[in-house]
Amino acid sequence: AYWASTELAAERGAIKNEINQLTEEVDDIVKETSFNNRKLLDGTYTGISYQTGSEPGNRLIFGIDKSHSSQGLDIAEDAVANRVQTASGASVALSKVDKAITTVSKSLQQVGATVSRLNAKSTMLSITLTNSQATRSRIIDADIAMEQLKATQYAILQQSALSQLLQANILPGSVL
């Protein structure tokens, strides 16, 4: 009986240690996940607006308004790890930690999906900008070509007028 209770206590201690490690990892992820020096998962990244196009209404509003820390997810050490003294308590504790990990993973997936969406919009805007610059360049180049054509036309007209003037001056001399 002593061996069984000692073995059971060691197993429960290992489970408690594992839960504590997972809880610390969740807190590390919350502390380390940031964008532009702002924490994403601590509940303070709410209602952030990103301009996604040229019009004022082209905006993407993003936020994560729930804290994902061990306190916010109700998996703090005193709330979960100390429950492992009984089988049902250990089951509840593991269930809470699994739920917390799933919540953090879903939020990170949401961040990843939003980043992908912003990357797609950025690519589209880059293509639009390139096309606009190419169109502008074609218009400016067309105007320059038109001006060169007009300059050539005026040069030809000037040369023909000069030629006619020379011929008009030569004709009276040939009559004499």
Helices and strands as residue ranges (DSSP letters): H 2-32, E 34-35, E 38-39, E 45-51, E 59-64, H 77-80, G 81-85, H 87-175
